[in-house]
Amino acid sequence: MGMFDGKVGLILGVANDHSIAWAIAQQIMAEGGKCGFTHLPDRPDDDRKRNQRRVQQLTDQYEQAAFLIPLDVQDDKNIQEVMQYTHENLGKIDFLLHSIAFADRDDLSRDTMYTSRNGFKLAMDVSVYSLLAVTRESAAIMKDGGSIVTMTYFGGEKAVPGYNVMGICKAALDATVRYLAFDLGPRGIRVNAVSAGPVRTLAGRAAGVDEMLALYDKMAPLGRNVTHEEVGRAGAYLLSSYSDGITGELLHVDGGYNIMGSPGRLLDTVRSEPAS
C-alpha cells in the first residue's frame, strides 16, 4: 500500500527531467497516485512542440500519468478549461502542485532597483498571481481535506544577491500561502510551500544556482547540498495525508542552511587563509 493509493491530482510546472515538480510527481506516482500534468504552451510557430515533447517523454513512462495538456497561467479562461478537463478525467482531486515562476532574464541580471515596471508585473503575475488563480479554480474540483503545495525559496525571506526581483516574488508567494491557508481552512484544504535549497533546474540556472550550490555546500549544517529526490519526498509528504495537521507553512529542505546566523564552518576556510 502506497501513501497515495486511490488519490489523484494535478501537477503544474514540469519542464524537463530536472524539474522539482517532476521529482515530486515521481514520488507520488511511486506511492500509487495518479497525476494529470500540464506543460508550458508551445509557440504557434514551433512545429516540433518542444515544450510538450520534453514533458511527454517523461510522462509516457508512467501508467499513473493520466494526461498532459498545455496551460497558460496568464489566461484565466485556459485555467478554467484545464480544471474542467481535469475534473472530467480524474473526478474530484486530492492534491495540486504549483511549481511555476518566471522573471525576464534582463531583470534578473540587474540590481533589483532597476527592475523594469513591465518586468515586475510579469514576474508577479506568473510567479504569484498564478497560485491565486489556480487555487481559486481548483478548489471547485478538490475534495475537502485536499492539499495544495507551491515552491518557494529562501530569497523571499532574506536578501540573496543575484535572486533580485524573484526574491520579491517569493516573499509575496509566501504571504499568499498563508492567506490561502486561512481561506480554505474551513474545508480542511491545506496550503503549504516547500522552500528548497539550490538544485540544478532550468529556472535555477537563470538565478545563479552554481554559486549558491558552492555556498550551501560550505555553510549548511549537513555540509552538503540537497538532492532532487529529497525535495521530491518533502513535496510528496506535504501533498499526502501524512501532513494533515500542517497548513500555511514553509518547509525548508536545504540541509539546514536557513537556520544559520553566521557562515558556520565556512569560517574555518577563512581562518586557514594567510593574512594579506
Beta strands, then each sheet from edge to edge (+ up, - down):
strand 1: 8-12
strand 2: 34-39
strand 3: 65-70
strand 4: 93-98
strand 5: 142-152
strand 6: 190-196
strand 7: 250-253
sheet 1: 3+ 2+ 1+ 4+ 5+ 6+ 7+
end
